[in-house]
Each structure stands twice: as C-alpha cells, then as structure tokens.
C-alpha cells in the first residue's frame, strides 16, 4: 500500500511441477518470472478500480461463491468465459458498492503483446456483473463477450491471431450458508455461452456447471468437496467431469496444511483420465 487504501500486488512463479501443478495455477518452467502485477485503489467509500497484467478481467467481481477451491478449474465456480479469463494479458476493472449487499462491476481483458489494446487488430473482452450478497446467502449474474483468438509463437515472439468471431457468455452463481450447526455451505454455478466461430448450429452452444460444499470449523480446519465441468461442454456431447476433496487445517500459527485429491475425466481414447494427490502448505508472516 502507498496511501493506506490501495494495493500493489506482484506474483513471482518458478519451478517445474508438471501438468499436475497446473491445477494449482502453476504453469511450470525453470526460471523465476513475474507471473502477474496489478494495482488496486479506491475512490471514496464505494468505488474501486484496478488494472494490471497477468490477472483476470474479473479481479473486482463479487461472484456469489463461498467455496474455497484448491484446484484452478473448480476455483472458477463454474465460469469458463464470463469471468474474462482468456489469458490476453492486460486487464482493468471498476466496481461500485451501492450498499446493502448490492454491487456492480465492469471488467476488461485485452491483447497484451504486440497488437495493442482496444484495437481492431488486438483481442479484447468486456464483461459486467451484478451481485447481491449477504452473510448467509448471495446471488450474482455475470455476462461477457470476447474476440476469439489463438496465441501463436513465431521465432520466440507471441501474437494473438484474431478469428473474426466472438463468444458471448452468461453465468449465474448462488450460495447459501445454513445457520444450523453441522450443515455445510453450498455454492452453485452455471454458465452458458455461444461461440460464433462454430459453423454447426447444433454444436455452437456450450455449458459449464459447478457444485461445492464446505464444512467450516470442522476440527482444527475446514473440509470441502466440489464437482463440476472440467471445461465448457458443447451441446449433444458428454460432459467431462472433475471433482476434488480436501481438508485444510492450521498446523501452527501462520502455517496451514492442505492435503487434497482430485480427479479429471479426459476425452476418450485420446488421453487417460487423471487422478492427483497434492499436499499444499501455506505460510503467513
């Protein structure tokens, strides 16, 4: 913080853990690199803005989801496109807290290499969200539209190749935290989108779902489990499912240990299904 109300965040990433650690949002690589950098500030008590590189366009969204996911896929709470997570690079957003739990937010994600942002040559995505959340329940509606683009690498230079088509997506999320002891919180998410680049009218619609349960204050930690789409599923195609289960507990002051197991279905005859077991340790100073 520079002023007491703002925040400059830098994420460094390095090491090579293979595809399994991708589910912990770790892309791998032997060099330590700047993975993301962002700046967030507030204007008065009700308006916030943020911009940066490597973050998602939904950085100021208030998606109605209380499930504390451990894997990257289920951590999106059922959103695959409406959350502006295309990896374009440059991101910006603004949110307005109307009060009494009601918030509005706008997001932008754009080309971050050589084509420029907000240009016909570059890839862009825009989105908006309205959310109403209280301590024990909440609901949010999210919508976005982005250019279809493919990242191409030539002689070490990366460029987004614009396809000329767009994808439009809408998602609804909700959660409830029962006031009855022994009952878990429940988070739900469902997204539907239309991809204009698909010529087949019977295959251009995609859906994504998510269900998460979490028991807080169970022993010395929390227990969670979730199931959902591994990726957005085209109509008339069998969904590829993913699930996870974990127990996160406080090992000591400032140290949290989380063992987890996950399972992912993959396309038949192409890639074997995947099961992973991970032990994650978090330190706070």
PEDAGI-V663826 format. One record per pair of residues at least 24 apart in sequence whose C-alpha atoms are under 6 Angstrom apart, sorted by the first residue. I is the first residue (numbers start at 1). J is the second residue. Records with the same first field share a line. If there is no record, write none. Layout:
# PEDAGI-V663826
I->J  J
This chain:
# PEDAGI-V663826
6->40  41
7->39  40
8->38  39
9->37  38
10->36  37
11->35  36
23->71  72
24->71  72
25->72
46->96  97
47->95  96
48->94  95
49->93  94
50->92  93
51->91  92
52->91
53->89  90  91
54->89
56->85
57->84  91  107  108  109
58->83  107
61->105
63->140
64->138  139  140  173  174  175
65->175  187
67->212
77->189  210
78->189  190  208  209  210
82->143  144  169  170
88->112
101->132  133  134
102->131  132
103->130  131
104->129  130
105->129
123->147
136->176  177
137->175  176
138->174  175
139->173  174
140->172  173
141->171  172
142->170  171
143->169  170
144->168  169
165->196  197
166->196
167->194  195
168->193  194
169->193
184->213  214  215
185->213  214
186->212  213
187->211  212
203->234  235
205->234  235
206->232  233  234  235
207->232  233
208->232
220->249
221->248  249
222->247  248
223->247
240->265
241->265
254->283  284
255->282  283
256->281  282
257->281
